[in-house]
Structure formats: structure tokens, C-alpha cells
Amino acid sequence: MGSTSAHNNREGVGRRDLIKRSAALGLISVPTMSFLSACASSGGDDNGDKAKAGKKTAKNPLGVNDTAGMEFVLFDGGFGKEYAEDAVKIYEKGFPEAKVKFSATQKIQSTLQPRFNQGTPPDLIDNSGAEQMDMGVLAGKKQLTDLTPLLDAASYDDPNKKVRDTLRPGIVEMGRLDGDPVWIMYYAYTVYGVWYSQKALDSLDAEYPQTWDQMLAVCEKAKKKGIAGWTYAGKYPYYLPFSLYPMIGKVGGREVLDAIDNLEPNAWKHPAVKACFDAYYELYKKGYVLKGTPGLDHIQSQTAWAKGKALFIPNGSWVENESANVIPKDFNLAVSAPTGIDSSDKLPFGTIWASGGEPFIVPAKAKNAEGGMEQLRIMLSEASSKNFTSKVKSLTAFNGGTTGITLTPGLKSGVAALELAGQNILNPRLQDWYVQLQKEQIGVGGLGEMMAGRATPAETIKKIQAFADATAKDTSIKHYKHQ
């Protein structure tokens, strides 16, 4: 959330996240599959009020009707709404006769579910947050527009370059769920990992730990100074995978994460999963988790961390903007790839999770799908990308957009982390493919219980494997596999 967004995640939440990607400020449970399916149910076949196609030109490669209205609904999360409002102004300048309706909400699901049912959805949606609609259900019910025409259109900056050729590696692939169609445009580019204050580490005369023994030693050092080693979004424990999943991939290899994503039998029983669960549980057992963390939401945990009550927090790169009002000026925000177990890990230190966050979709029954895609084309320009990065301290799907910008500490650290990772960038897909499994079951029902001390790692693995098996057997759920 993904935002998950990880989303953006406010999450990544799924996303912001699942994956990411940002969760809504109050605790809102993820809707059940029946509710999500209702959201994606057919809403009549009358396309009579769809906007007529406009004339395709060099400046209008998608053939947008220049007088047709366009509606854009944004998730109002950690990235705010100013960047989108700025992009809307560019759309309005390009199509001065078109009436644009823009709105932002944290309640994506409950706001838009009735409109999907009625067949009257907006033209562009930032489908993120705690009320993120299940993308797999939407695509499976044929409720999304294939964005391939956008990807094959001339980019906003260079008519000789297609939009797809301006994007960061993996963005197009992430937007696919099954086969060639691209249903989702992940706009933000999120670095997930362990976030901390370099100043706080320096004050302990410590370096970021690369092995788990080093992690425990740093946490013990902090504990003696009255500082907790870790905190996390206790009410939204699906933030824990932002560092836990890439740790599993580092320890056991990316094929372990692929097996988990593919819902393979016994995937969660791999030794790498047990080793990492045991490691995290040790943080709880040794008293290295900030007291009261299970009762904190993402904002409360981030605030406690920013105030120096805890050293480390698993999160996505939206945290710099989301916590800007509480992070001290001399905090020296940094992010690192997750600590591994030891030298026997399959992948080197620096292995990190980074992927698209903040998923944008164009509904199949949108009145002006071309307008929705054109708004995305504008947002994927260098100028809009720079504007986003400058204002919200995060990279975009546009491969560039940092030239001439003074990078903030967190963003600078994120870029450095990507450089260190090289080819060792992981991209778990559970938060995109199976929202309920990731958030409610693995997150709240599994990891949340374990880190609160109410279940052992062995019990948690058994429970999560059962959740995954049930999802794999559920014929009402669309299933996906790594290609």
C-alpha cells in the first residue's frame, strides 16, 4: 500500500504496500472478498454516454476529446494531493474546454464501490490506502482499462520516445496481472526497508548492522540508553513485511519469495522463513520493541520513532514526507536494506525491496478513458516527475526526474540504497495480488500476533501457511504466478 502499498503505501498499505506503497488515519479493516467482489460487479452495459474519441495528433496522441469532462479521484495519503492538482492544471491548460473534476479521499473503497456497481466510475483513480480496492478482483471482473495505448503513446517530453521507454525497470511488468494487458500504472517508486536516524546511530557509536548478531548488539546498546531498538505500525502490522520479506529473500534467495507469491504448498515452511521469523521474534523476546507498539497506528509509531524513542522502523520512502512535521531537522534520515542472518545468506547485504507504488487505474466503464490516460501521460513527464519528487520526497516511475533537485536526506539515502543493491532488487507481489491475504491474514492475524508475543514463530508459520493454502484453493479468487 502501495501506498503497498506498501503506498504508497501511506503504505504501502499495501501502499503505500502493499504493497505499499499509506493507511488511512483510523483503523479500517480490509473489506472481505464478497464486498470487494461487489465493488467489481458489472454495472450495466450502456456505454452511450462515453465520450466520443477526439482526433489523434502529435500533441494529442491518445485522441482525447478536447471538450469531454474528465474526473480524477486521488487517495489522500502520505503524498498529499498538491502534486496531482498541479498535473490537473496542465491537463486543463491543454484542454481548456474540458471540465475537470478532481477530488481526494482516504475512503477509496466506500466512496467508489457504489459507482462501480452503477457503471459510473471516475476516469482515473489512485487506488491506494487502507480502503484500496482489490486489483485482482477488478481485473478479473473486466473492470479495468488496458493501459497499453498509454504505454505506446508518444511521451509528453519527446514525441520520438514512447511512454513505456521512459519508465523505471519493472514498472510495466508490475502493472500486468495475467498475460500482456497492463491494468495498473504504479506512479511512485518506493524504496522499502529499515528507516533510521543516522544521528541516533552515531550517538551510540554504532554502524547499521549487516548480520542479526550485530542487530541484537545495537539494540542492546540502545536499550541501555533507554531507547527501543524497533517500533512499527502495530495496528497495521502488514508494514513489517517491508523489511521482513526482503530479509527472507536475502537469506533464502528470491525463489523463496516467488514460491510464497505463487501460493505454492509449504512455501512458508522454507528454512529461510523460519530463520527470519525467529530473528524478529527475538526482538520481542529481548524487549527491544518499543513498549505499546502493538497499539500504535502508523502515524503514532512514526512519531515515536522520530522523537527518538526507537532506532528502527520498517517503512517505505513515503515516510519522509508523511512524517515531515515531526522529524527533527538534524535527524539525518536514512534507509537501509534489511539486516541478514549471517554470511550463509544466499544474497549479499544491500538486497532490498523497491518497486512501483501508488497504483493508478482507469476503469473500463470510464466515460473518458482517453482523458484518464492523458492525465497519466502528463504525470509521467519530466516536469511533473520533478514536481512530485521535490514536493513529496519520493521518486516516480519516470526514469529520471532528479537532475537539478537538491535531494532530501531520506531520498538521497534511498537512491544510494538502490545503487548498492544493483541487481539485487526484490519485488514481492502478495500485496498487489492478494490484498486480504496480505493485510488481514498474514499481517494482522499472523505477524501482528507474533510480534505482540501472542504466538510463536512456529505457530505463526503454520497459521500463515493455512491462510495461503485457503487462498490457493478459493476458486472465487483470481490466482497469479510469476512468469
C-alpha positions in Angstrom: 0.0 0.0 0.0 1.4 0.8 -2.3 0.6 3.1 -0.9 1.6 -1.1 -0.7 1.4 -0.2 -1.0 3.4 -0.9 0.7 1.8 3.2 -0.6 2.2 4.2 -1.0 1.5 3.0 0.7 0.5 5.6 3.5 1.6 2.1 2.6 2.3 0.6 1.2 -0.5 -0.2 2.6 -0.3 -2.1 0.6 0.8 1.1 -0.2 1.7 2.8 0.2 2.0 -1.7 0.1 1.1 -3.3 -0.3 2.0 -3.4 -1.2 2.8 -0.4 -0.3 3.0 1.8 -1.3 -0.4 4.8 3.2 -3.1 3.6 5.5 -6.0 5.8 6.4 -5.6 7.5 9.8 -8.2 5.4 11.6 -8.1 1.6 11.8 -10.2 0.4 8.9 -10.3 -3.3 8.3 -9.8 -4.5 4.8 -13.2 -5.4 3.2 -14.0 -9.1 2.8 -13.8 -10.6 -0.7 -17.5 -10.6 -1.0 -17.5 -6.8 -0.5 -14.6 -6.4 -2.9 -16.4 -8.6 -5.5 -19.5 -6.5 -5.1 -17.3 -3.5 -5.9 -16.2 -5.1 -9.1 -19.6 -6.4 -10.2 -21.0 -5.4 -13.5 -22.9 -2.2 -13.6 -24.9 -2.2 -16.8 -23.6 -2.2 -20.4 -24.8 1.2 -21.5 -21.8 3.0 -22.9 -23.9 5.6 -24.7 -22.6 8.4 -22.5 -18.9 7.6 -23.2 -17.0 10.5 -24.6 -16.5 10.4 -28.4 -13.0 9.9 -29.5 -11.0 13.0 -30.4 -8.6 13.5 -33.2 -5.1 12.0 -32.8 -2.4 14.5 -33.3 1.3 14.8 -32.4 0.2 16.8 -29.3 -2.8 14.5 -28.6 -1.5 11.0 -29.4 -4.3 9.3 -27.4 -7.0 11.1 -29.3 -8.6 12.8 -26.2 -11.9 14.5 -26.9 -10.9 18.1 -26.1 -14.4 19.1 -24.8 -15.2 16.0 -22.8 -15.2 16.2 -19.0 -12.6 14.2 -17.0 -12.9 13.0 -13.4 -9.9 12.1 -11.3 -10.2 10.7 -7.7 -6.9 10.6 -5.7 -6.1 8.8 -2.5 -5.4 11.4 0.1 -2.4 9.8 1.8 1.2 10.4 2.7 2.0 12.0 -0.7 -0.8 14.6 -0.3 -2.7 16.0 -3.3 -0.7 19.0 -4.4 1.3 17.1 -7.0 -1.9 15.8 -8.6 -3.6 19.2 -8.5 -0.5 20.6 -10.3 -0.8 17.9 -13.0 -4.5 18.6 -13.4 -3.7 22.3 -14.2 -1.5 21.1 -17.1 -4.4 19.0 -18.4 -6.8 21.9 -18.1 -4.3 24.1 -20.0 -4.1 21.5 -22.8 -7.8 21.1 -23.0 -9.3 24.4 -21.9 -12.8 23.5 -23.0 -12.9 20.3 -20.9 -14.4 20.4 -17.4 -12.1 18.6 -14.9 -13.5 17.3 -11.6 -10.7 16.5 -9.1 -11.3 15.1 -5.6 -9.2 13.4 -2.9 -10.3 10.9 -0.2 -8.9 8.3 2.1 -12.1 6.2 1.7 -11.5 4.9 -1.9 -13.5 1.7 -1.4 -16.6 3.1 0.2 -16.6 6.2 -2.0 -16.2 4.4 -5.3 -17.9 1.0 -4.7 -21.4 2.2 -5.4 -20.2 3.9 -8.6 -18.6 0.8 -9.9 -21.8 -1.0 -9.3 -23.8 1.6 -11.2 -21.3 1.6 -14.1 -20.4 5.3 -13.5 -16.8 5.3 -12.1 -14.3 8.2 -12.5 -11.9 8.3 -15.4 -8.7 8.0 -13.3 -8.3 6.6 -9.7 -5.4 6.4 -7.4 -6.4 3.1 -5.8 -4.4 3.2 -2.6 -4.7 3.2 1.2 -6.4 1.0 3.7 -9.5 1.0 1.6 -7.7 0.0 -1.5 -9.9 -2.0 -3.9 -8.6 -5.4 -4.8 -6.8 -5.1 -8.1 -7.1 -8.8 -8.9 -10.8 -8.7 -8.4 -11.2 -5.6 -10.6 -9.1 -7.0 -13.4 -10.8 -10.5 -13.1 -14.2 -8.9 -13.5 -13.0 -6.9 -16.5 -13.5 -3.6 -14.7 -10.2 -2.0 -15.8 -8.9 -0.4 -19.0 -5.8 -1.9 -20.6 -3.2 0.9 -20.4 -1.1 -0.4 -23.3 -2.3 2.5 -25.5 -0.8 4.9 -23.0 2.5 3.0 -22.9 2.7 3.0 -26.7 1.8 6.7 -27.0 4.5 9.3 -27.5 5.9 10.5 -24.2 5.0 14.0 -23.1 8.5 15.3 -23.5 9.8 13.5 -26.6 7.5 12.6 -29.5 10.1 10.1 -30.7 10.1 8.2 -27.4 7.2 6.0 -26.2 5.9 6.4 -22.6 7.0 2.9 -21.9 10.6 3.7 -22.8 10.7 6.5 -20.1 9.8 4.2 -17.2 11.9 2.6 -14.5 12.7 -1.1 -14.9 9.8 -3.3 -13.6 7.1 -0.7 -13.7 5.3 -2.2 -16.8 5.7 -5.7 -15.6 4.2 -4.8 -12.2 1.1 -3.4 -14.0 0.4 -6.8 -15.5 -1.6 -9.4 -13.6 -2.0 -12.1 -16.2 -0.8 -12.0 -19.8 0.1 -8.9 -21.8 -2.5 -6.3 -20.8 -1.2 -3.6 -18.4 -4.0 -2.8 -15.9 -2.1 -0.6 -13.4 0.3 2.3 -13.6 2.3 2.5 -10.4 3.3 6.1 -10.2 5.6 6.4 -7.2 8.8 4.4 -7.0 9.1 3.2 -3.5 12.2 2.0 -1.6 11.1 -0.3 1.3 13.4 -1.1 4.1 14.6 -0.2 7.6 14.5 3.6 8.3 16.5 5.2 11.0 18.3 8.4 12.2 22.0 8.4 11.3 22.4 10.9 14.1 20.9 8.4 16.6 23.2 5.6 15.4 26.2 7.9 15.6 25.3 8.8 19.1 25.5 5.1 20.0 28.9 4.9 18.2 27.2 2.2 16.1 27.0 1.4 12.4 24.0 -0.1 10.6 24.1 -3.8 11.4 24.6 -6.3 8.5 24.1 -9.5 10.5 21.5 -10.4 13.0 24.0 -10.7 15.8 25.1 -7.2 15.0 21.5 -6.1 15.1 20.9 -7.5 18.5 24.1 -5.9 19.8 23.0 -2.4 18.5 19.5 -2.9 20.1 21.1 -3.9 23.4 23.3 -0.8 23.2 20.2 1.4 22.6 18.2 -0.4 25.4 20.9 0.6 27.9 20.4 4.2 26.9 16.6 3.9 27.3 15.9 3.7 23.6 14.0 0.8 22.0 15.6 -0.9 19.1 12.4 -1.1 17.0 8.8 0.1 16.6 6.3 -0.5 13.8 2.7 0.2 12.9 1.2 -2.2 15.4 -2.4 -1.6 14.2 -1.2 -2.2 10.6 1.4 -5.0 11.1 1.5 -5.5 7.3 4.2 -2.8 7.4 6.5 -5.4 8.9 7.0 -7.2 5.6 8.6 -4.1 4.1 11.8 -5.2 5.8 10.9 -8.9 6.6 10.1 -10.0 3.1 13.4 -8.8 1.5 15.2 -10.3 4.5 13.6 -13.7 3.6 14.7 -13.2 0.0 18.2 -12.3 1.1 18.5 -15.3 3.4 16.9 -17.9 1.1 17.0 -16.4 -2.4 14.4 -14.7 -4.5 12.9 -18.1 -5.4 11.6 -18.3 -1.8 9.6 -15.1 -2.3 8.4 -16.3 -5.7 7.1 -19.5 -4.2 5.2 -17.5 -1.5 3.7 -15.2 -4.1 2.7 -18.2 -6.2 0.9 -19.8 -3.2 2.9 -23.0 -3.5 2.3 -25.7 -0.9 4.6 -25.4 2.1 6.3 -22.2 0.7 6.0 -20.6 4.2 7.8 -23.6 5.7 11.1 -22.8 4.0 14.0 -22.6 6.5 14.7 -19.0 5.4 11.2 -18.0 6.6 11.7 -19.7 10.0 15.1 -18.1 10.4 13.7 -14.6 9.8 10.6 -15.1 11.9 12.8 -16.4 14.7 15.0 -13.3 14.3 12.1 -10.9 14.5 10.5 -12.7 17.4 13.8 -12.4 19.2 13.4 -8.6 19.1 10.2 -9.0 21.1 11.6 -11.6 23.5 14.6 -9.5 24.4 12.5 -6.4 25.0 13.9 -4.5 22.0 10.5 -3.4 20.7 9.1 -0.1 21.9 6.5 -0.8 24.7 3.0 -0.3 23.5 3.9 -0.7 19.8 1.0 -3.2 19.1 -1.5 -0.5 19.9 0.1 2.2 17.7 -1.1 3.1 14.2 1.5 4.1 11.6 1.4 7.8 12.5 1.8 7.2 16.2 4.7 4.7 15.6 6.4 7.0 13.2 6.1 9.9 15.6 7.6 7.9 18.5 10.4 6.9 16.2 11.0 10.5 15.0 11.2 11.6 18.6 14.0 9.2 19.3 12.1 6.6 21.3 13.1 3.8 18.9 16.0 3.4 16.5 14.5 1.4 13.6 11.2 1.3 11.8 10.1 -0.8 8.7 8.5 1.5 6.2 8.5 2.8 2.6 10.0 6.0 1.2 6.8 8.0 1.7 7.7 8.1 5.4 9.9 11.2 4.9 7.0 13.2 3.6 4.4 11.7 5.9 6.5 12.4 9.0 8.0 15.7 7.8 6.2 17.6 10.6 7.8 15.5 13.4 11.2 14.6 12.0 13.8 16.9 13.5 16.0 19.0 11.1 19.2 17.3 12.3 17.6 13.7 12.3 19.7 12.8 9.1 17.1 10.3 7.9 18.4 7.2 6.3 17.2 3.9 4.9 19.0 0.6 4.6 18.3 -2.8 3.1 17.3 -5.3 5.8 19.9 -6.9 8.1 20.5 -10.5 7.2 21.3 -13.6 9.4 24.9 -14.2 8.6 27.4 -15.0 5.8 25.4 -18.0 4.8 22.6 -15.8 3.3 22.0 -16.5 -0.4 22.1 -12.8 -1.5 24.5 -10.1 -0.4 23.9 -7.3 2.1 22.2 -4.5 0.2 19.4 -6.7 -1.2 16.4 -4.6 -0.9 12.7 -4.3 -1.9 12.0 -1.5 -4.3 9.0 -1.3 -6.7 6.3 0.8 -8.0 3.8 2.2 -5.5 0.7 4.3 -5.7 -1.4 2.3 -8.2 -3.4 4.3 -10.7 -6.2 2.7 -12.7 -8.6 3.7 -15.5 -11.9 1.9 -15.1 -13.3 0.0 -18.1 -16.6 1.9 -17.8 -15.0 5.4 -17.5 -16.7 8.0 -19.7 -13.4 9.4 -20.8 -10.8 6.7 -20.5 -8.5 8.6 -23.0 -8.7 11.6 -20.7 -7.7 9.5 -17.7 -4.7 8.1 -19.6 -3.7 11.5 -20.9 -3.6 12.7 -17.3 -1.2 9.9 -16.5 0.9 10.8 -19.6 1.2 14.3 -18.2 2.2 13.0 -14.8 4.9 10.8 -16.4 6.6 13.8 -17.9 9.9 15.0 -16.6 8.5 18.2 -15.2 5.6 16.5 -13.3 8.0 13.9 -12.0 10.4 16.6 -10.7 7.5 18.4 -9.1 6.4 15.2 -7.3 9.9 14.4 -6.2 10.5 17.9 -4.9 7.2 18.1 -3.0 6.9 14.6 -1.6 10.4 13.4 -1.3 9.9 10.3 -3.4 10.9 9.0 -6.8 8.4 8.4 -9.6 8.0 5.7 -12.2 9.7 8.1 -14.6 13.3 7.0 -15.0 15.0 10.3 -14.1 13.5 13.5 -12.8 16.1 14.2 -10.1 18.5 16.4 -12.2 18.8 19.8 -10.6 16.9 18.8 -7.5 18.6 19.0 -4.1 17.7 15.6 -2.7 16.4 15.4 0.9 18.3 13.1 3.3 15.9 10.2 3.0 15.6 10.5 -0.8 19.4 10.7 -1.1 19.7 7.6 1.1 17.1 5.8 -0.9 19.0 6.5 -4.2 22.2 5.3 -2.5 20.5 2.1 -1.3 19.3 1.4 -4.9 22.8 1.8 -6.2 24.2 -0.5 -3.5 21.6 -3.1 -4.4 22.4 -3.2 -8.0 20.6 -6.2 -9.5 19.6 -7.5 -6.0 16.2 -5.7 -6.0 13.3 -7.8 -4.9 9.6 -7.3 -5.6 7.2 -9.4 -3.6 3.7 -9.3 -5.1 1.4 -10.5 -2.4 0.3 -7.0 -1.5 -0.7 -6.5 -5.2 -2.2 -9.9 -5.9 -3.9 -10.9 -2.7 -4.8 -7.8 -0.6 -6.9 -9.6 2.0 -4.3 -12.4 2.5 -1.5 -9.9 2.9 -3.2 -7.4 5.1 -5.8 -9.1 7.3 -4.3 -12.6 7.5 -0.5 -12.5 7.1 -0.3 -9.0 8.6 -2.9 -8.7 11.4 -3.7 -12.3 12.0 -0.1 -13.6 11.7 2.8 -11.2 12.2 0.8 -8.8 14.4 0.0 -11.7 16.8 3.6 -13.0 16.8 5.3 -9.6 17.4 2.8 -8.9 20.2 4.0 -12.1 21.9 0.7 -13.9 21.4 2.0 -16.6 19.1 5.4 -18.3 18.5 7.1 -18.2 15.1 6.2 -21.9 14.6 2.6 -21.2 15.3 2.6 -18.2 13.1 4.1 -20.0 10.1 1.6 -22.8 10.5 -1.2 -20.2 10.6 0.0 -18.2 7.6 0.6 -21.4 5.5 -3.1 -22.3 6.2 -4.2 -18.8 5.1 -2.2 -19.2 1.9 -3.5 -22.7 1.2 -7.1 -21.5 1.7 -6.4 -18.6 -0.7 -4.9 -21.0 -3.3 -8.0 -23.3 -3.1 -10.6 -20.5 -3.2 -12.0 -20.6 -6.7 -13.6 -17.2 -6.3 -10.2 -15.6 -6.2 -8.2 -14.9 -9.3 -4.7 -16.5 -8.9 -1.5 -15.2 -10.3 2.0 -16.6 -10.8 5.5 -15.1 -11.6 6.1 -15.6 -15.3 
